[in-house]
């Protein structure tokens, strides 16, 4: 019998055991193919404005996904190999050498890889269409996504399978060569020792976690963080990492020990599930600590990009509020641009021609604008009348009423907008037909003109705008001050005006390269496509990482089930019924699955709540979205919990 024949025979005889490993490989192929096929999908590429950014982002995400798949497959393979150590020992005893054994494993991996490749590509093709539609929906594009099977994506999936086969062969070679023949026959008989627990260390675990949560909940603007930022950060990190480790190493063991000393310890099946867990603490500590911490990171990442996606739609309008706005050119050029816009198919909602006075600031602009280096030089003064006219057309509740030398600074993007109380209003001196001192009554996070934009280079700088009273504007405009005129258009369907913006921008810069130009469409596609891709990739990675983390517990418990078949067989002979076995398994696995996900979600929620949600209070729907994400994570772990409990029960019913 050849090695290949032996391989086929092994797959047929042990198909139930192979099916777990095969399912892992199929899932890996589906994930890899689904994501990589998006990069080759012509319908998606045609719909995008920033194709290179999309393909670069997908390529980077594909590498990360590949690494997760390798981790997932190798962990599944370690479980698979452990179950077959006795079988490998038999092959070596019958005369096969290590190289032949590794070659047989390589053939097995190729056979299962071929099966998983076919199934994975078929299912991945369907899912890629579904996820492509989801991506277009996130970007708010009405693009039909056809079912396709790109050659490039299939070649990538085949390459992944081949690479997995090589890595698995190396892993198997190391496993077979580093142990003796007798160890292969008795590999499952090594029992872990229970950990010595200390009530003091158990209490320390709770105190460390409590300290970390206290520091997080105190908020970033509290005196603790403002005065002792570095110390607080270090203390929080130690509290989370050290507290979590001690929680699983000491507190869990102490809790089980406390249960064992209770009066009702010998009633029901408490003895069975607690005694088993006490022996598993040593081997589970690092795994559960890592799962808790990494789960928190995954949820925070996904919540952050989701919040960023939701905020971007409003943020683009706040940063670039005008469909098209540019500095007035000569009458002929303005007329040509006006005809171009009228013939573009975009209905004109309004067309304004405001004028601003250009002044020289004598006071530090940092008083009126956060990060003044992001603003163009000088100061632009606009009348209350022109300002309120545009704000009324936009439908925003940002109108102002000023008198005398009162002014409102349009500090677009300010983290600390403020309406000043009487006696706190700062003075701002400018050179405008002599020296004038304005009193700033409000620093407003709002834009009249918005960032200067470029269809290719995105945003440039912001105009420094002061709104002044009509009285003051009238006095200054009669002098010898420089003036700038602007053409501001409000268009229907402004987000789809990229082509029009490119044409208008080309005409403007052909007349004056330094002229101000701003268009909503220039930023909308870039911002929304990038935030949508970021959310899509983060969601995909979070889903994969969650499955990988849950599979760590899953395969670890299946390994424990295999090792404990003999003990359960003895208990069955002693009269323990299957119903009691099911109850023991459910309680035992709940103790393993629940704490890491609860701790991880607790860490992530507190950080998100006090450092992200509290900063974006204008979006009341965001807390609900965060809780929905946390709910999805709980659901995934619940599925793994139920699946592992059922499979655990089936394994212990097999002959040891």
Secondary structure as GFF3:
##gff-version 3
##sequence-region A 1 656
A	DSSP	alpha_helix	3	13	.	.	.	ID=ss1
A	DSSP	alpha_helix	15	40	.	.	.	ID=ss2
A	DSSP	alpha_helix	42	47	.	.	.	ID=ss3
A	DSSP	alpha_helix	51	83	.	.	.	ID=ss4
A	DSSP	alpha_helix	85	93	.	.	.	ID=ss5
A	DSSP	alpha_helix	98	138	.	.	.	ID=ss6
A	DSSP	alpha_helix	151	177	.	.	.	ID=ss7
A	DSSP	alpha_helix	181	185	.	.	.	ID=ss8
A	DSSP	three_ten_helix	187	189	.	.	.	ID=ss9
A	DSSP	alpha_helix	199	217	.	.	.	ID=ss10
A	DSSP	alpha_helix	223	227	.	.	.	ID=ss11
A	DSSP	alpha_helix	229	246	.	.	.	ID=ss12
A	DSSP	pi_helix	247	251	.	.	.	ID=ss13
A	DSSP	alpha_helix	252	260	.	.	.	ID=ss14
A	DSSP	alpha_helix	270	319	.	.	.	ID=ss15
A	DSSP	beta_strand	324	327	.	.	.	ID=ss16
A	DSSP	alpha_helix	331	342	.	.	.	ID=ss17
A	DSSP	beta_strand	348	352	.	.	.	ID=ss18
A	DSSP	beta_strand	355	361	.	.	.	ID=ss19
A	DSSP	three_ten_helix	365	367	.	.	.	ID=ss20
A	DSSP	three_ten_helix	372	374	.	.	.	ID=ss21
A	DSSP	beta_strand	379	383	.	.	.	ID=ss22
A	DSSP	alpha_helix	384	394	.	.	.	ID=ss23
A	DSSP	beta_strand	406	410	.	.	.	ID=ss24
A	DSSP	beta_strand	418	419	.	.	.	ID=ss25
A	DSSP	beta_strand	427	431	.	.	.	ID=ss26
A	DSSP	beta_strand	435	444	.	.	.	ID=ss27
A	DSSP	beta_strand	451	454	.	.	.	ID=ss28
A	DSSP	beta_strand	458	462	.	.	.	ID=ss29
A	DSSP	beta_strand	465	468	.	.	.	ID=ss30
A	DSSP	alpha_helix	470	477	.	.	.	ID=ss31
A	DSSP	beta_strand	482	491	.	.	.	ID=ss32
A	DSSP	three_ten_helix	494	496	.	.	.	ID=ss33
A	DSSP	alpha_helix	498	511	.	.	.	ID=ss34
A	DSSP	beta_strand	517	519	.	.	.	ID=ss35
A	DSSP	alpha_helix	520	563	.	.	.	ID=ss36
A	DSSP	alpha_helix	565	573	.	.	.	ID=ss37
A	DSSP	alpha_helix	578	611	.	.	.	ID=ss38
A	DSSP	three_ten_helix	613	615	.	.	.	ID=ss39
A	DSSP	alpha_helix	622	652	.	.	.	ID=ss40
###
